[in-house]
């Protein structure tokens, strides 16, 4: 079993990049690898309860639900949240310190930045 970390760093609006990162993360669980998704920088907005329909974007609710059911770790960078005044996260997304995230990334066999 490999430890795989996916890092989501981009603003989720006007792009499918973040939703594709989440879809790919779900797919990575098919081999029984341990998957962690980290939301950093503007990517922390993906970890909130946005209303994607208002900007003609696709909802990632199914991916978040699947990742939670599959036991994947969903972590949001606390400094990124604080810098953007983000207070509310989706269910099962946990705010983590930068040190915790560095440890998680360092322990990973594979890191996939998005």
N, C-alpha and C positions, 0 to 999 in steps of 0.2 A: 504494500500500500504506500502510495506516495502522498506527500503533503503538497497541495497545490494552492497558491494564493493568487487571486485575481484582484488587481487594483483598479478601481474606477475613479478617474480624476477629472472628468470633463463635465461641463454643464449639460444637463439632460435635455435641454430644449433645442428644437430644430435639428435634431440628429437621432439616429437609431443606435448610435454607438453604445450607449449605456445599457439599453434594453438588450442589445446583442451580447454584451458582456455577461448579463444575467442569464440569458438563454444558454450561452456557452457554459457557464458555471453549472447549470443544471445538467447539461450533457456530460460534464466532467465527472459527475457522480456515478455514471454508469459502470465504471471500472472499480467501484468501491474505494476510490481515492478519497482522502480527507480534503475537502474544499473549504477555503475561507475566502470571503469577499470583503475587501477593505474599501471604504469610501473615503477619499481624501480630496482636498482642495475643493473645487466646484462640484466634484462628484458627490459631496455630502447631500446635495439637493435631491439626488436620486433616492436617498435613504429616508426622505420625508414623504408625507402623504400629499403629493402634488395632484393636481387635476389636469391630466394630460389632454383630455378632450377639449379644453379651452384653447389650446395651442395646436390643435389638430395632430396630436402625438399619440402613440400607442401606450396603453397602460402596462405596467410591469407587475401587476398584482399577482398573476398566476406564477410568475417566476419567483417572487418573494415567498409566496405560500409554499411552493415546491421546495425551495432551498431550506425553509424552516422545517418542513416535514422530514426532509432528508438529513437533518441534523447538522447542516452547514453553519459555520460561524459567520455572522454578519456584523462587521465592526465599522464604526465611524470614527474618524480622527477627531479627537476632542478639540485640539487647537483650530482645526478647520471649521468645526461647528461654532466655536466661540468667535472666530474672526468674521463669520457670516451671520452671527446672531441667530443661529438655528437652535431652537429649543425642543421641538417635537420631532421624534423619529418614529418610523414604522415599528410595528410590533416585532419583537425579536432582533432588532438592530440595537447593538450596544455601543455606547460611547467608550472609546479606549484612549489611553494616553499614547503619546508618540513612542515612548519606550516600549510599551506593550506591542505596538504595531511593528516596531523594528525587530523585536524578538520573534514575533510570528513570521515576519518575512525572512529573517535569517534562518529560522528552522525549516523553511520550505525547501522542497526539492525542486519545485518549478514555480516561477513567478511570472505572471502574465499581466503586463501593464495595458490598460485600455485608456 
